[in-house]
Amino acid sequence: MRDVCPAWRTTLENVTPIVFRNQRRAGGILINATSADWIRCDLVIPNGTPFHGRSRDTVRVLIDRDGLYGTLPAHLFPSGRMPTG
C-alpha cells in the first residue's frame, strides 16, 4: 500500500496540476486532491470491513477484481443501515 500513495500522486500530477492534497488514515488510507480547476478526486484504500455503510449508489468502482461491488446493497436506508429481520 505504501507504493500506491506516491504513484497516485504522480498520476494525478500528470493529469492536472494539484493545488491541494491531503492524506490520512480513516479505516485504511484516504487521499484527497483538488486540481487548479477545482476538480476533486478522492481515493480510499480500505482495510478491515471495507464497505460498511456503503451502497452501490454511493461509490464508483475503478478496479474490482474480487467482485465486491456486487455484494453491496443497491441503496441504504436513511439511517445508513440495512433493516434486520
Long-range contacts (C-beta under 8 A, 24 or more apart in sequence): 1-29, 1-45, 4-29, 4-45, 5-29, 5-31, 8-43, 9-33, 12-41, 53-80, 53-81
